[in-house]
Amino acid sequence: MTPWTPADIPDLAGTTAIVTGANSGIGLPTARELARRGARVVVATRSADKGEAAVAEIRRAVPGADVVHGGLDLADQSSVRSFAATVGDTMDKLDLLVNNAGIAMIPRRMTKDGWELQFGTNHLGHFALTGLLLPLLLAAPKPRVVTVSSEAHAIGRIDFDDLGLERGYGRMKAYGRSKLANLLFALELQRRADAAGTSLTSVATHPGATATHIFKLGPLQPLLGVFLQSADAGAVTSLYAATSPQITGGEFVGPKLKLLTPSKTARSEELARRLWEVSTQLTGVRFEEIAYR
Ligand SMILES: NC(=O)c1ccc[n+]([C@@H]2O[C@H](COP(=O)([O-])OP(=O)(O)OC[C@H]3O[C@@H](n4cnc5c(N)ncnc54)[C@H](OP(=O)(O)O)[C@@H]3O)[C@@H](O)[C@H]2O)c1
């Protein structure tokens, strides 16, 4: 059987999609290929200049692409709220949300809201964004949320008494924790969507080691260009998870589109529920439509 490629993406005319962090790395080709198949795509980026440059690049690659930029800083909950409000004013449904943006392996810093930056951006930013966009997602016939996690989730641990990682911060430790939170979130979102009887599909992905900006910042920089795949190749996992009819909610899709098994910690429903409750308390975003009754 020939391997799946972005040419296999079904016709997306009439659908709408948001890709966070779509100005670089894996996010840019993800947005571009969705636009190529006819989706209206919002390139959600924290830098307006980088967002507009990404829109121009996609239009060059795909003449006539229906693509626009939206300002979104996931490390600032007020920005997440204003982005979601703008989207709500301009769209009546959202078919696809790709929670792609991420930071990795940086020195300890905090978000505007005072949370450890990797957890606050990668997890809490996307948690709030998804919850605020949920009414629009549920207005679509077959809504899908793709959350880009990583195999690095396997080293993640969550200590609810030290969410700021004040006791022994480590760059990799913080990244692993944020990617574990991404995976716990994606799986719990599916359970809640199912329990509420909605048609929402939530999928998690690990793109595989990819030569992107993340590696230029972190201690893994020497790997860049040695045996890493291209950003276009890294985007294939997201694109398959986002569009393939073969996907079942709650799956964790890896490189070469193989299904991965989440770590034992990531499979803990108790931990996922607790993280959901804490994330709700921190962000104030409640996911009312799929709350357990
Ligand atoms: N590359 C890999 O090998 C690999 C492996 C496993 C998982 N992943 C995951 O893949 C995803 C995409 O990363 P990438 O590898 O493509 O890296 P990348 O090239 O660094 O892209 C990350 C994107 O996230 C954006 N971003 C960072 N902080 C943000 C914020 N506060 N608000 C909004 N956007 C923000 C960046 O914007 P700026 O340009 O403004 O910084 C950039 O567009 C991440 O979730 C990462 O954890 C990557």
The ligand as a Gaussian input file, in Angstrom:
#p B3LYP/6-31G(d) Opt

LIG

0 1
 N       10.272000      19.694000      16.347000
 C       10.153000      18.512000      16.952000
 O       11.023000      17.626000      16.834000
 C        8.956000      18.218000      17.804000
 C        8.854000      16.946000      18.389000
 C        7.734000      16.669000      19.166000
 C        6.755000      17.639000      19.331000
 N        6.895000      18.877000      18.760000
 C        5.843000      19.859000      18.977000
 O        5.490000      20.432000      17.720000
 C        4.866000      21.695000      17.953000
 C        5.366000      22.712000      16.927000
 O        6.716000      22.996000      17.224000
 P        7.840000      23.150000      16.096000
 O        8.746000      22.002000      16.254000
 O        7.215000      23.421000      14.781000
 O        8.642000      24.423000      16.640000
 P        8.710000      25.949000      16.176000
 O        9.223000      26.050000      14.779000
 O        9.478000      26.626000      17.251000
 O        7.203000      26.425000      16.189000
 C        6.555000      26.734000      17.379000
 C        5.487000      27.743000      17.093000
 O        4.820000      28.042000      18.340000
 C        4.723000      29.446000      18.432000
 N        4.602000      29.930000      19.813000
 C        5.498000      29.846000      20.804000
 N        5.050000      30.484000      21.900000
 C        3.827000      30.979000      21.575000
 C        2.874000      31.754000      22.258000
 N        3.078000      32.191000      23.511000
 N        1.726000      32.085000      21.631000
 C        1.501000      31.688000      20.359000
 N        2.387000      30.975000      19.642000
 C        3.538000      30.632000      20.250000
 C        5.988000      29.970000      17.773000
 O        5.865000      31.354000      17.489000
 P        7.162000      32.318000      17.343000
 O        7.694000      32.106000      15.960000
 O        6.603000      33.671000      17.573000
 O        8.144000      31.888000      18.389000
 C        6.019000      29.076000      16.547000
 O        5.149000      29.551000      15.566000
 C        5.148000      22.046000      19.409000
 O        3.987000      21.838000      20.177000
 C        6.227000      21.053000      19.809000
 O        6.200000      20.753000      21.198000
 C        7.969000      19.177000      17.997000

